[in-house]
Amino acid sequence: MATLLIPLSLRHSSPKRHRFSVPELLSPFRISCNATWDCPELKASTSCFKELKTVACGILAVCAITAASPAIAANQRLPPLSTEPNRCEKAFVGNTIGQANGVYDKPIDLRFCDYTNEKSNLKGKSLAAALMSNAKFDGADMTEVVMSKAYAAGASFKGVDFTNAVLDRVNFEKADLQGAVFKNTVLSGSTFNEAKLEDAVFEDTIIGYIDLQKLCTNPSINAEGRAELGCR
């Protein structure tokens, strides 16, 4: 927890320290205001100084939150698009280093690649930590694929077969997953914020309780899908 110390020099005979709690973001922190003043002639009335401290710390809190937001966003920044001419073909090879934890010697950049109706070259491949945003996989066979920690925000997976795949900790934000098949698929830790999940199949899906509760809030999942997931 980070602490911000702010001296408010208002001159008083005894220093006072005030702490103000800030709503928790990804990394909790605390703002502390150090106020000292020495006004013998105004000892009888210190309300104005208290108000000043409150206003100053309030402004600082807003600034701290604003400053923290870009830091959080920075964690989601992606590297520049790879200029390798055959980068899309990397998906047919995959990576083999640290599959479960998304550790790799060089990221697989599949952004904006088109694998529509690819039925043979993606099956069982390891695409751990792959960058997939805005790529198209519509109708592809991705059975037994490993996509741990992949970034697939905004990608299209309409009708993709993910049977027996490992899709843990994948970012599917705003992805199109209409008609995707998640049969016996590991989805623990994955996020589906604003994803399109109409007609998606969740038969025997493996997912943690907290992740399930979040997934069940997606309004695009139909009644059958909700029943398969066990949404309440």
C-alpha positions in Angstrom: 0.0 0.0 0.0 1.5 3.3 -1.1 1.2 6.3 1.2 1.2 9.9 -0.1 2.5 12.4 2.5 1.4 16.0 1.8 2.6 18.8 4.1 0.1 21.5 4.4 2.0 24.3 6.0 -0.5 26.4 7.8 1.7 27.1 10.8 0.4 25.9 14.2 2.1 25.1 17.4 1.5 21.3 17.1 1.6 19.2 14.0 -1.4 17.0 13.1 -1.6 14.1 10.7 -4.7 13.2 8.8 -5.4 10.2 6.7 -8.1 9.9 4.1 -9.1 6.6 2.6 -9.3 6.2 -1.1 -11.5 3.7 -2.9 -9.5 0.6 -3.7 -8.4 0.2 -7.3 -6.2 -2.6 -8.5 -3.4 -1.5 -6.2 -4.7 -0.1 -2.8 -3.0 3.0 -1.6 -3.6 5.7 1.1 -3.3 9.4 1.0 -1.9 11.1 4.2 -2.0 14.8 4.8 0.5 16.4 7.1 -0.7 19.7 8.4 1.1 22.1 10.6 0.3 25.7 11.4 1.3 28.3 13.9 -1.2 31.1 14.3 -1.3 32.2 17.9 -3.7 35.0 17.0 -6.2 32.5 15.5 -6.0 29.6 18.0 -9.5 30.3 19.1 -10.9 29.6 15.6 -9.3 26.9 13.5 -12.3 25.9 11.4 -11.1 27.7 8.3 -7.8 25.8 8.4 -9.6 22.5 8.9 -11.8 23.3 5.9 -8.7 24.2 3.9 -7.1 20.9 4.8 -10.2 19.0 3.9 -10.5 20.7 0.5 -6.8 20.3 -0.2 -6.8 16.6 0.6 -10.0 16.1 -1.4 -8.4 17.6 -4.4 -5.3 15.5 -3.9 -7.4 12.4 -3.6 -9.0 13.1 -7.0 -5.6 13.8 -8.5 -4.2 10.5 -7.1 -7.1 8.5 -8.5 -6.7 10.2 -11.9 -3.0 9.5 -11.8 -3.6 5.9 -10.9 -6.0 5.2 -13.8 -3.4 5.6 -16.6 -1.1 3.3 -14.6 -3.8 0.6 -14.6 -4.4 1.2 -18.3 -0.7 1.0 -19.0 -0.8 -2.6 -17.8 -3.1 -3.4 -20.7 -1.1 -1.6 -23.4 0.0 -3.9 -26.2 3.3 -4.0 -28.1 3.4 -2.6 -31.6 2.0 -4.9 -34.3 4.6 -7.3 -35.5 6.0 -6.6 -38.9 7.0 -10.2 -39.6 5.5 -11.2 -43.0 4.6 -14.7 -41.8 3.4 -13.8 -38.3 -0.1 -15.2 -38.9 1.4 -18.6 -39.7 2.9 -18.7 -36.2 -0.4 -20.0 -35.0 0.1 -23.2 -36.9 3.3 -23.8 -34.9 2.4 -22.3 -31.5 4.7 -22.0 -28.6 6.0 -24.6 -26.2 7.7 -22.6 -23.4 5.8 -22.3 -20.2 2.4 -23.1 -21.7 0.4 -23.0 -18.4 1.8 -19.7 -17.3 1.9 -17.9 -20.6 5.6 -17.6 -20.6 7.3 -17.3 -24.0 10.6 -16.4 -25.6 8.7 -14.2 -28.1 5.0 -13.3 -28.2 2.8 -14.8 -30.9 1.2 -11.8 -32.6 -2.0 -13.0 -34.3 -3.8 -9.6 -34.3 -6.0 -9.0 -37.4 -5.1 -12.4 -38.8 -7.9 -14.4 -40.5 -8.3 -18.1 -39.8 -11.9 -18.4 -40.9 -13.0 -22.1 -41.3 -9.5 -23.3 -40.4 -10.2 -27.0 -39.6 -6.8 -28.7 -39.2 -3.8 -26.4 -38.4 -5.0 -25.0 -35.1 -6.1 -28.1 -33.3 -4.1 -28.9 -30.2 -1.8 -25.9 -30.6 -0.4 -24.0 -27.7 -1.2 -20.3 -28.1 -0.4 -19.3 -24.6 -0.3 -15.5 -24.1 -1.0 -15.0 -27.8 -2.1 -11.6 -28.9 -5.4 -12.2 -30.8 -7.3 -9.0 -30.6 -9.4 -8.3 -33.8 -8.4 -11.6 -35.4 -11.0 -13.8 -37.0 -11.4 -17.5 -36.1 -15.0 -18.0 -37.3 -15.8 -21.7 -37.9 -12.3 -22.9 -36.9 -11.6 -26.1 -35.1 -9.7 -25.2 -32.0 -10.2 -28.4 -30.0 -7.6 -29.1 -27.3 -5.9 -25.7 -28.0 -4.1 -24.1 -25.1 -4.7 -20.3 -24.8 -3.6 -19.6 -21.3 -3.4 -15.8 -20.7 -4.2 -15.0 -24.3 -5.4 -11.5 -25.1 -8.5 -12.0 -27.4 -10.4 -8.8 -26.9 -12.5 -7.9 -29.9 -11.7 -11.1 -31.7 -14.3 -13.1 -33.5 -14.8 -16.8 -32.6 -18.2 -17.4 -34.1 -19.0 -21.1 -34.2 -15.5 -22.1 -33.0 -15.2 -25.6 -31.5 -13.2 -25.2 -28.2 -13.9 -28.8 -27.0 -11.3 -30.0 -24.4 -9.4 -26.7 -24.8 -7.6 -24.8 -22.0 -8.8 -21.2 -22.1 -7.8 -20.1 -18.6 -7.2 -16.4 -17.8 -8.1 -15.3 -21.4 -9.4 -11.8 -22.0 -12.5 -12.2 -24.2 -13.7 -8.7 -23.7 -16.1 -7.6 -26.5 -15.2 -10.8 -28.4 -17.8 -12.4 -30.7 -18.3 -16.0 -29.4 -21.8 -16.7 -30.9 -22.3 -20.4 -31.3 -18.9 -21.3 -29.8 -18.7 -24.7 -28.2 -17.1 -24.9 -24.8 -17.5 -28.6 -24.1 -15.3 -29.8 -21.3 -13.4 -26.5 -21.7 -11.3 -24.9 -18.9 -12.5 -21.3 -18.5 -11.2 -20.5 -15.0 -10.0 -16.9 -14.7 -11.2 -15.8 -18.1 -13.2 -12.6 -18.6 -16.2 -12.1 -21.0 -17.1 -8.5 -20.4 -19.5 -7.4 -23.2 -18.7 -10.5 -25.2 -21.4 -11.9 -27.5 -22.3 -15.4 -26.3 -25.6 -16.1 -28.0 -26.1 -19.9 -28.6 -22.8 -20.7 -27.0 -22.6 -24.3 -25.7 -21.2 -24.7 -22.1 -21.6 -28.5 -21.7 -19.3 -29.7 -18.8 -17.4 -26.5 -18.8 -14.7 -26.2 -16.1 -14.9 -22.9 -14.3 -14.5 -21.5 -10.8 -17.4 -20.3 -8.7 -16.5 -16.6 -8.8 -15.8 -16.7 -12.5 -19.1 -18.4 -13.1 -21.0 -15.7 -11.2 -19.3 -13.1 -13.4 -20.0 -15.1 -16.6 -23.7 -15.5 -15.6 -24.1 -11.7 -15.6 -23.6 -11.7 -19.4 -27.1 -11.0 -20.8 -26.4 -12.6 -24.2 -26.2 -16.1 -22.8 -29.5 -17.9 -23.7 -31.6 -20.0 -21.3 -30.0 -23.3 -22.4 -26.5 -21.9 -21.9 -27.4 -20.6 -18.5 -28.9 -24.0 -17.5 -25.7 -25.7 -18.6 -23.6 -23.3 -16.6 -25.9 -23.6 -13.6 -26.6 -19.8 -13.5 -29.2 -18.8 -10.9 
